[in-house]
Amino acid sequence: MVSLVMTTSAFLKAKFNPRMIFMIAIIAFLIGDIVAILSHSFALLLVGRIIQGIGTGVITPLVFNIILENVPREAEILTLELEALKEQEAVKEFWSRFAREENEKNAQIQDLKAQLKQKEAQIHEMENTKAWKLYRKLKPEGKGASSKKQE
């Protein structure tokens, strides 16, 4: 979606004020963000992500166009490199946050597995005690067992 919308950026820039395009793109991204956050189904999540893609697709080339038009020729390369680095850092931050969340989930799963093993060991120890064996021996086995005793 982003790449489809990027191709329309030059057309939009020729027809409208870049400041207005920038604001509309930010608002579109935020609306898509809210739709994705509040989604209760996959289809609604997909709609939110598409709206986000439209906002991103408009804003990305617009930022580079604004830089190329407003920054002096000597500083263009440095400015473009800085903008590209910002975008790379945003992507790195996203993936590192994603990895941290996955690691936290895996740690929680490992903790739960360890707790389960401890409970299983406690149950096993309890089953091997004399009191438990006596309880199992004296416990009636349902209605069939009590009716047999009465006969």
MARPAPA-845821 format. One line per field, with one value per atom (N, C-alpha, C): atom name; residue number from 1; residue in one letter; x, y, z. Coordinates in nm, 4 decimals, decimal comma. Layout:
N
atomo: CA	...
num: NUM	...
residuo: A	...
east: X	...
north: Y	...
up: Z	...
//
This chain:
151
atomo: N	CA	C	N	CA	C	N	CA	C	N	CA	C	N	CA	C	N	CA	C	N	CA	C	N	CA	C	N	CA	C	N	CA	C	N	CA	C	N	CA	C	N	CA	C	N	CA	C	N	CA	C	N	CA	C	N	CA	C	N	CA	C	N	CA	C	N	CA	C	N	CA	C	N	CA	C	N	CA	C	N	CA	C	N	CA	C	N	CA	C	N	CA	C	N	CA	C	N	CA	C	N	CA	C	N	CA	C	N	CA	C	N	CA	C	N	CA	C	N	CA	C	N	CA	C	N	CA	C	N	CA	C	N	CA	C	N	CA	C	N	CA	C	N	CA	C	N	CA	C	N	CA	C	N	CA	C	N	CA	C	N	CA	C	N	CA	C	N	CA	C	N	CA	C	N	CA	C	N	CA	C	N	CA	C	N	CA	C	N	CA	C	N	CA	C	N	CA	C	N	CA	C	N	CA	C	N	CA	C	N	CA	C	N	CA	C	N	CA	C	N	CA	C	N	CA	C	N	CA	C	N	CA	C	N	CA	C	N	CA	C	N	CA	C	N	CA	C	N	CA	C	N	CA	C	N	CA	C	N	CA	C	N	CA	C	N	CA	C	N	CA	C	N	CA	C	N	CA	C	N	CA	C	N	CA	C	N	CA	C	N	CA	C	N	CA	C	N	CA	C	N	CA	C	N	CA	C	N	CA	C	N	CA	C	N	CA	C	N	CA	C	N	CA	C	N	CA	C	N	CA	C	N	CA	C	N	CA	C	N	CA	C	N	CA	C	N	CA	C	N	CA	C	N	CA	C	N	CA	C	N	CA	C	N	CA	C	N	CA	C	N	CA	C	N	CA	C	N	CA	C	N	CA	C	N	CA	C	N	CA	C	N	CA	C	N	CA	C	N	CA	C	N	CA	C	N	CA	C	N	CA	C	N	CA	C	N	CA	C	N	CA	C	N	CA	C	N	CA	C	N	CA	C	N	CA	C	N	CA	C	N	CA	C	N	CA	C	N	CA	C	N	CA	C	N	CA	C	N	CA	C	N	CA	C	N	CA	C	N	CA	C	N	CA	C	N	CA	C	N	CA	C	N	CA	C	N	CA	C	N	CA	C	N	CA	C	N	CA	C	N	CA	C	N	CA	C	N	CA	C	N	CA	C	N	CA	C	N	CA	C	N	CA	C	N	CA	C
num: 1	1	1	2	2	2	3	3	3	4	4	4	5	5	5	6	6	6	7	7	7	8	8	8	9	9	9	10	10	10	11	11	11	12	12	12	13	13	13	14	14	14	15	15	15	16	16	16	17	17	17	18	18	18	19	19	19	20	20	20	21	21	21	22	22	22	23	23	23	24	24	24	25	25	25	26	26	26	27	27	27	28	28	28	29	29	29	30	30	30	31	31	31	32	32	32	33	33	33	34	34	34	35	35	35	36	36	36	37	37	37	38	38	38	39	39	39	40	40	40	41	41	41	42	42	42	43	43	43	44	44	44	45	45	45	46	46	46	47	47	47	48	48	48	49	49	49	50	50	50	51	51	51	52	52	52	53	53	53	54	54	54	55	55	55	56	56	56	57	57	57	58	58	58	59	59	59	60	60	60	61	61	61	62	62	62	63	63	63	64	64	64	65	65	65	66	66	66	67	67	67	68	68	68	69	69	69	70	70	70	71	71	71	72	72	72	73	73	73	74	74	74	75	75	75	76	76	76	77	77	77	78	78	78	79	79	79	80	80	80	81	81	81	82	82	82	83	83	83	84	84	84	85	85	85	86	86	86	87	87	87	88	88	88	89	89	89	90	90	90	91	91	91	92	92	92	93	93	93	94	94	94	95	95	95	96	96	96	97	97	97	98	98	98	99	99	99	100	100	100	101	101	101	102	102	102	103	103	103	104	104	104	105	105	105	106	106	106	107	107	107	108	108	108	109	109	109	110	110	110	111	111	111	112	112	112	113	113	113	114	114	114	115	115	115	116	116	116	117	117	117	118	118	118	119	119	119	120	120	120	121	121	121	122	122	122	123	123	123	124	124	124	125	125	125	126	126	126	127	127	127	128	128	128	129	129	129	130	130	130	131	131	131	132	132	132	133	133	133	134	134	134	135	135	135	136	136	136	137	137	137	138	138	138	139	139	139	140	140	140	141	141	141	142	142	142	143	143	143	144	144	144	145	145	145	146	146	146	147	147	147	148	148	148	149	149	149	150	150	150	151	151	151
residuo: M	M	M	V	V	V	S	S	S	L	L	L	V	V	V	M	M	M	T	T	T	T	T	T	S	S	S	A	A	A	F	F	F	L	L	L	K	K	K	A	A	A	K	K	K	F	F	F	N	N	N	P	P	P	R	R	R	M	M	M	I	I	I	F	F	F	M	M	M	I	I	I	A	A	A	I	I	I	I	I	I	A	A	A	F	F	F	L	L	L	I	I	I	G	G	G	D	D	D	I	I	I	V	V	V	A	A	A	I	I	I	L	L	L	S	S	S	H	H	H	S	S	S	F	F	F	A	A	A	L	L	L	L	L	L	L	L	L	V	V	V	G	G	G	R	R	R	I	I	I	I	I	I	Q	Q	Q	G	G	G	I	I	I	G	G	G	T	T	T	G	G	G	V	V	V	I	I	I	T	T	T	P	P	P	L	L	L	V	V	V	F	F	F	N	N	N	I	I	I	I	I	I	L	L	L	E	E	E	N	N	N	V	V	V	P	P	P	R	R	R	E	E	E	A	A	A	E	E	E	I	I	I	L	L	L	T	T	T	L	L	L	E	E	E	L	L	L	E	E	E	A	A	A	L	L	L	K	K	K	E	E	E	Q	Q	Q	E	E	E	A	A	A	V	V	V	K	K	K	E	E	E	F	F	F	W	W	W	S	S	S	R	R	R	F	F	F	A	A	A	R	R	R	E	E	E	E	E	E	N	N	N	E	E	E	K	K	K	N	N	N	A	A	A	Q	Q	Q	I	I	I	Q	Q	Q	D	D	D	L	L	L	K	K	K	A	A	A	Q	Q	Q	L	L	L	K	K	K	Q	Q	Q	K	K	K	E	E	E	A	A	A	Q	Q	Q	I	I	I	H	H	H	E	E	E	M	M	M	E	E	E	N	N	N	T	T	T	K	K	K	A	A	A	W	W	W	K	K	K	L	L	L	Y	Y	Y	R	R	R	K	K	K	L	L	L	K	K	K	P	P	P	E	E	E	G	G	G	K	K	K	G	G	G	A	A	A	S	S	S	S	S	S	K	K	K	K	K	K	Q	Q	Q	E	E	E
east: 0,0820	0,0000	0,0877	0,1919	0,2815	0,3404	0,3892	0,4538	0,3526	0,2275	0,1264	0,0979	0,0896	0,0576	0,1773	0,2999	0,4202	0,4237	0,3697	0,3729	0,2835	0,1869	0,0964	0,1480	0,2584	0,3089	0,3401	0,4023	0,4367	0,3099	0,2088	0,0819	0,0177	0,0119	-0,0475	0,0289	0,1611	0,2441	0,2216	0,1950	0,1698	0,0330	-0,0627	-0,1990	-0,2263	-0,1595	-0,1918	-0,0670	-0,0912	0,0145	0,0817	0,2157	0,2831	0,2474	0,2261	0,1899	0,0554	-0,0405	-0,1720	-0,1614	-0,0835	-0,0640	-0,0017	0,0979	0,1659	0,0664	-0,0166	-0,1140	-0,2179	-0,2655	-0,3640	-0,3021	-0,1767	-0,1090	-0,0906	-0,0534	-0,0382	-0,1724	-0,2773	-0,4115	-0,4562	-0,4293	-0,4641	-0,3915	-0,2625	-0,1866	-0,2442	-0,2770	-0,3327	-0,4695	-0,5531	-0,6831	-0,6621	-0,5699	-0,5392	-0,4870	-0,4059	-0,3536	-0,4669	-0,5586	-0,6720	-0,7607	-0,7885	-0,8698	-0,8020	-0,6704	-0,5976	-0,5985	-0,5837	-0,5827	-0,7183	-0,8253	-0,9597	-1,0233	-0,9489	-1,0069	-1,0414	-1,1517	-1,1950	-1,1971	-1,1543	-1,1452	-1,0247	-0,9851	-0,8698	-0,8995	-1,0226	-1,0580	-1,0443	-1,0899	-1,0792	-0,9328	-0,8538	-0,7109	-0,6447	-0,6836	-0,6292	-0,6670	-0,7903	-0,8338	-0,7484	-0,7260	-0,6427	-0,5014	-0,4446	-0,3082	-0,3029	-0,4086	-0,4132	-0,4159	-0,4964	-0,5016	-0,3650	-0,2986	-0,1634	-0,0685	-0,0806	0,0047	-0,0169	-0,1411	-0,1690	-0,0998	-0,1132	-0,0479	0,1025	0,1608	0,3055	0,3507	0,2735	0,3090	0,3076	0,2225	0,2184	0,3325	0,3573	0,4529	0,5994	0,6348	0,7755	0,8368	0,7792	0,8411	0,8253	0,7181	0,6980	0,8112	0,8546	0,9652	1,0920	1,1206	1,2406	1,2291	1,1091	1,0897	1,1106	1,0577	1,0740	1,2215	1,2925	1,4367	1,5103	1,4817	1,5515	1,5216	1,4025	1,3668	1,4163	1,4241	1,4492	1,5894	1,6633	1,7973	1,8981	1,9982	2,1006	2,1702	2,2152	2,2746	2,3906	2,4714	2,5876	2,5455	2,4314	2,3893	2,2870	2,2507	2,1471	2,1821	2,2999	2,3383	2,3371	2,3956	2,3981	2,2565	2,1714	2,0340	1,9585	1,9743	1,9087	1,9602	2,0886	2,1444	2,0872	2,0760	2,0193	1,8740	1,7975	1,6581	1,6493	1,7337	1,7353	1,7751	1,8720	1,9121	1,7983	1,7210	1,6059	1,5069	1,4811	1,3874	1,4430	1,5730	1,6347	1,6253	1,6488	1,6414	1,4999	1,4004	1,2618	1,2323	1,2815	1,2612	1,3353	1,4603	1,5373	1,4671	1,4155	1,3454	1,2226	1,1482	1,0302	1,0682	1,1703	1,2069	1,2709	1,3454	1,4040	1,2948	1,1941	1,0817	1,0060	0,9858	0,9184	0,9964	1,1284	1,2126	1,2084	1,2116	1,2029	1,0722	0,9601	0,8304	0,8266	0,8825	0,8867	0,9715	1,0857	1,1709	1,0989	1,0248	0,9493	0,8421	0,7728	0,6709	0,7346	0,8483	0,9164	0,9625	1,0089	1,0511	0,9313	0,8167	0,6967	0,6541	0,6641	0,6288	0,7226	0,8518	0,9480	0,9204	0,8848	0,8504	0,7284	0,6271	0,5070	0,5381	0,6254	0,6641	0,7384	0,8253	0,8987	0,8027	0,7046	0,6053	0,5239	0,4900	0,4147	0,4949	0,6236	0,7086	0,7180	0,7265	0,7307	0,6012	0,4871	0,3577	0,3479	0,3941	0,3922	0,4797	0,5959	0,6844	0,6183	0,5493	0,4797	0,3691	0,2960	0,1893	0,2483	0,3571	0,4224	0,4709	0,5299	0,5745	0,4558	0,3454	0,2272	0,1689	0,1682	0,1137	0,1962	0,3229	0,4092	0,4062	0,3352	0,3302	0,2337	0,2540	0,1684	0,0262	0,0113	-0,1221	-0,2032	-0,1399	-0,2106	-0,2518	-0,1616	-0,1937	-0,3086	-0,3103	-0,4181	-0,5491	-0,5453	-0,6635	-0,7191	-0,6348	-0,6806	-0,7392	-0,6847	-0,7325	-0,8707	-0,8911	-1,0169	-1,1252	-1,0907	-1,1877	-1,2790	-1,4109	-1,5025	-1,4931	-1,5102	-1,4964	-1,6319	-1,7079	-1,8355	-1,9512	-2,0698	-2,1914	-2,1793	-2,1131	-2,0989	-2,0281	-1,9300	-1,8530	-1,9358	-2,0157	-2,0955	-2,2107	-2,2668	-2,3759	-2,3261	-2,2025	-2,1466	-2,1243	-2,0880	-2,0632	-2,1934	-2,3060	-2,4317	-2,4823	-2,4512	-2,4999	-2,4288
north: -0,1179	0,0000	0,1261	0,1213	0,2370	0,2687	0,1668	0,1915	0,2388	0,1947	0,2427	0,3911	0,4323	0,5715	0,6622	0,6093	0,6909	0,7485	0,6739	0,7209	0,8418	0,8637	0,9779	1,1028	1,0918	1,2030	1,3256	1,3082	1,4224	1,4913	1,4122	1,4692	1,5508	1,4937	1,5652	1,6934	1,6867	1,8038	1,9151	1,8776	1,9777	2,0441	1,9710	2,0221	2,0933	2,0500	2,1005	2,1526	2,2279	2,2823	2,1681	2,1601	2,0511	2,0445	2,1596	2,1599	2,0900	2,1193	2,0565	1,9052	1,8661	1,7233	1,6532	1,7179	1,6612	1,6392	1,7395	1,7291	1,6202	1,6130	1,5105	1,3708	1,3567	1,2273	1,1857	1,2809	1,2499	1,2092	1,2845	1,2519	1,1151	1,0841	0,9520	0,8420	0,8645	0,7637	0,7447	0,8544	0,8445	0,7757	0,8058	0,7388	0,5890	0,5548	0,4128	0,3470	0,4198	0,3686	0,3406	0,4345	0,4177	0,3022	0,2927	0,1818	0,0485	0,0409	-0,0844	-0,1181	-0,0170	-0,0415	-0,0917	-0,0324	-0,0665	-0,1812	-0,2415	-0,3467	-0,4700	-0,5320	-0,6546	-0,7732	-0,7486	-0,8564	-0,8317	-0,9356	-0,9237	-0,8272	-0,8281	-0,7403	-0,5935	-0,5591	-0,4216	-0,3831	-0,4768	-0,4524	-0,4253	-0,5016	-0,4837	-0,3472	-0,3040	-0,1715	-0,0633	-0,0768	0,0196	0,0245	-0,0917	-0,0963	-0,0347	-0,0528	0,0073	0,1597	0,2110	0,3567	0,4080	0,3343	0,3727	0,3738	0,2747	0,2676	0,3852	0,4302	0,5466	0,6695	0,6898	0,8043	0,7993	0,6832	0,6669	0,6857	0,6328	0,6439	0,7864	0,8699	1,0101	1,0878	1,0595	1,1417	1,1134	0,9887	0,9543	1,0290	1,0227	1,0981	1,2497	1,2906	1,4331	1,4917	1,4186	1,4664	1,4815	1,3834	1,3929	1,5069	1,5288	1,6421	1,7748	1,7873	1,9114	1,9356	1,8304	1,8441	1,8908	1,8276	1,8632	2,0055	2,0546	2,1897	2,2975	2,2694	2,3740	2,3741	2,2683	2,2609	2,3045	2,3837	2,4247	2,3030	2,3199	2,2108	2,1433	2,2199	2,1630	2,0671	2,0939	2,0153	1,9073	1,8963	1,8004	1,6568	1,6137	1,4746	1,4431	1,5314	1,5103	1,5048	1,5942	1,5982	1,4720	1,4296	1,3071	1,1853	1,1811	1,0696	1,0687	1,1868	1,1943	1,1467	1,1861	1,1435	0,9918	0,9367	0,7914	0,7196	0,7759	0,7155	0,7180	0,8264	0,8337	0,7228	0,7028	0,5974	0,4598	0,4389	0,3117	0,2889	0,3931	0,3811	0,3477	0,4056	0,3750	0,2276	0,1759	0,0341	-0,0541	-0,0172	-0,0944	-0,0946	0,0222	0,0329	-0,0568	-0,0581	-0,1441	-0,2902	-0,3353	-0,4765	-0,5120	-0,4189	-0,4493	-0,4549	-0,3674	-0,3732	-0,5046	-0,5439	-0,6696	-0,7876	-0,7861	-0,8935	-0,8956	-0,7768	-0,7707	-0,8301	-0,7949	-0,8472	-0,9992	-1,0491	-1,1939	-1,2617	-1,2014	-1,2578	-1,2583	-1,1506	-1,1458	-1,2534	-1,2733	-1,3782	-1,5148	-1,5379	-1,6669	-1,6886	-1,5827	-1,5945	-1,6278	-1,5670	-1,5971	-1,7417	-1,7884	-1,9277	-2,0222	-1,9905	-2,0746	-2,0749	-1,9584	-1,9512	-2,0373	-2,0304	-2,1112	-2,2603	-2,2964	-2,4374	-2,4841	-2,3984	-2,4335	-2,4484	-2,3590	-2,3695	-2,4968	-2,5322	-2,6551	-2,7775	-2,7800	-2,8918	-2,9016	-2,7858	-2,7872	-2,8443	-2,8044	-2,8565	-3,0065	-3,0507	-3,1941	-3,2713	-3,2143	-3,2797	-3,2846	-3,1787	-3,1777	-3,2818	-3,2939	-3,3948	-3,5339	-3,5551	-3,6860	-3,7209	-3,6234	-3,6461	-3,6782	-3,6052	-3,6262	-3,7652	-3,8121	-3,9435	-4,0559	-4,0303	-4,1333	-4,1363	-4,0448	-4,0450	-4,1525	-4,1980	-4,3014	-4,2509	-4,1225	-4,0664	-4,0688	-4,0358	-4,0362	-4,1775	-4,2743	-4,4138	-4,4635	-4,4254	-4,4642	-4,3985	-4,2715	-4,2004	-4,2690	-4,3041	-4,3707	-4,5083	-4,5746	-4,7078	-4,7004	-4,5988	-4,5867	-4,5137	-4,4393	-4,3606	-4,4541	-4,4364	-4,5207	-4,4838	-4,5787	-4,5604	-4,5299	-4,4377	-4,3987	-4,4800	-4,4730	-4,5403	-4,6911	-4,7415	-4,8860	-4,9494	-4,8844	-4,9399	-4,9410	-4,8373	-4,8317	-4,9301	-4,9527	-5,0480	-5,1903	-5,2194	-5,3517	-5,3800	-5,2775	-5,2934	-5,3242	-5,2664	-5,2881	-5,4283	-5,4894	-5,6256	-5,7237
up: 0,0000	0,0000	0,0000	0,0799	0,0888	-0,0483	-0,1174	-0,2474	-0,3523	-0,3416	-0,4357	-0,4156	-0,2908	-0,2606	-0,2865	-0,2705	-0,2932	-0,4343	-0,5287	-0,6680	-0,6900	-0,6042	-0,6198	-0,5486	-0,4792	-0,3998	-0,4842	-0,5985	-0,6850	-0,7350	-0,7696	-0,8152	-0,7033	-0,5832	-0,4700	-0,4387	-0,4472	-0,4173	-0,5199	-0,6437	-0,7470	-0,7295	-0,6761	-0,6636	-0,5309	-0,4239	-0,2911	-0,2198	-0,1140	-0,0300	0,0481	0,0482	0,1199	0,2688	0,3319	0,4742	0,4953	0,4053	0,4162	0,3905	0,2914	0,2620	0,3829	0,4422	0,5584	0,6732	0,7013	0,8104	0,7820	0,6595	0,6231	0,6354	0,5935	0,6027	0,7488	0,8339	0,9774	1,0361	1,0020	1,0528	1,0023	0,8742	0,8200	0,8959	0,9226	0,9964	1,1362	1,2036	1,3388	1,3390	1,2399	1,2298	1,2081	1,1196	1,0976	1,2236	1,2995	1,4260	1,5238	1,5361	1,6279	1,5835	1,4535	1,4017	1,4321	1,4117	1,4381	1,5872	1,6720	1,8164	1,8642	1,8122	1,8586	1,7815	1,6915	1,6083	1,6922	1,6565	1,7230	1,6266	1,5045	1,4068	1,3168	1,2473	1,1580	1,0440	0,9928	0,8813	0,9215	1,0413	1,0880	1,1130	1,1640	1,1820	1,0468	0,9469	0,8128	0,7557	0,7785	0,7333	0,8000	0,9314	1,0030	0,9475	0,9184	0,8635	0,7228	0,6438	0,5097	0,5211	0,6148	0,6349	0,6806	0,7685	0,8104	0,6911	0,6052	0,4858	0,3926	0,3813	0,2978	0,3559	0,4869	0,5502	0,5357	0,5563	0,5439	0,4002	0,3070	0,1651	0,1155	0,1732	0,1326	0,1979	0,3244	0,4009	0,3648	0,3384	0,3160	0,1976	0,0779	-0,0319	-0,0151	0,0546	0,0765	0,1601	0,2622	0,3461	0,2625	0,1783	0,0949	-0,0069	-0,0620	-0,1543	-0,0837	0,0357	0,1119	0,1418	0,1787	0,2064	0,0814	-0,0327	-0,1556	-0,2009	-0,1732	-0,2154	-0,1194	0,0078	0,1072	0,1668	0,1490	0,2073	0,1011	0,1395	0,0420	-0,0206	-0,1420	-0,2201	-0,1471	-0,0749	-0,0057	0,1075	0,1672	0,2832	0,2483	0,1216	0,0818	0,1188	0,0836	0,1076	0,2555	0,3345	0,4792	0,5360	0,4919	0,5412	0,4997	0,3765	0,3299	0,4069	0,4329	0,5106	0,6518	0,7115	0,8466	0,8483	0,7480	0,7405	0,7221	0,6366	0,6165	0,7452	0,8180	0,9454	1,0464	1,0487	1,1393	1,1083	0,9796	0,9405	0,9767	0,9562	0,9934	1,1438	1,2218	1,3671	1,4120	1,3446	1,3782	1,3519	1,2408	1,2097	1,3102	1,3424	1,4407	1,5762	1,6166	1,7445	1,7463	1,6357	1,6273	1,6464	1,5722	1,5794	1,7131	1,7724	1,9035	2,0093	1,9998	2,0936	2,0751	1,9491	1,9199	1,9790	1,9623	2,0154	2,1688	2,2310	2,3773	2,4268	2,3598	2,3997	2,3844	2,2754	2,2546	2,3623	2,3966	2,5016	2,6360	2,6653	2,7900	2,7924	2,6803	2,6731	2,6925	2,6272	2,6417	2,7851	2,8516	2,9913	3,0799	3,0534	3,1302	3,1093	2,9858	2,9571	3,0312	3,0308	3,1018	3,2517	3,3076	3,4505	3,4811	3,3946	3,4158	3,4054	3,3121	3,3003	3,4254	3,4781	3,6004	3,7176	3,7275	3,8354	3,8213	3,6983	3,6742	3,7163	3,6844	3,7247	3,8764	3,9441	4,0912	4,1469	4,0922	4,1388	4,1144	3,9965	3,9663	4,0643	4,0979	4,1949	4,3321	4,3711	4,5004	4,5030	4,3936	4,3863	4,3933	4,3222	4,3239	4,4648	4,5346	4,6726	4,7626	4,7431	4,8256	4,8012	4,6766	4,6440	4,7060	4,7309	4,7884	4,9415	5,0042	5,1506	5,1999	5,3236	5,3830	5,4010	5,4384	5,4602	5,3309	5,2204	5,0923	5,0539	5,0726	5,0401	5,1262	5,2541	5,3443	5,3003	5,2633	5,2156	5,0915	4,9961	4,8732	4,9037	5,0037	5,0399	5,1057	5,1891	5,2631	5,1849	5,0842	5,0083	4,9288	4,9418	4,8629	4,7143	4,6290	4,4843	4,4192	4,4669	4,4061	4,4618	4,3952	4,4424	4,4342	4,3339	4,3168	4,4346	4,4877	4,5982	4,7258	4,7528	4,8754	4,8697	4,7485	4,7375	4,7563	4,7157	4,7359	4,8829	4,9611	5,1038	5,1782	5,1303	5,1971	5,1742	5,0631	5,0340	5,1173
//
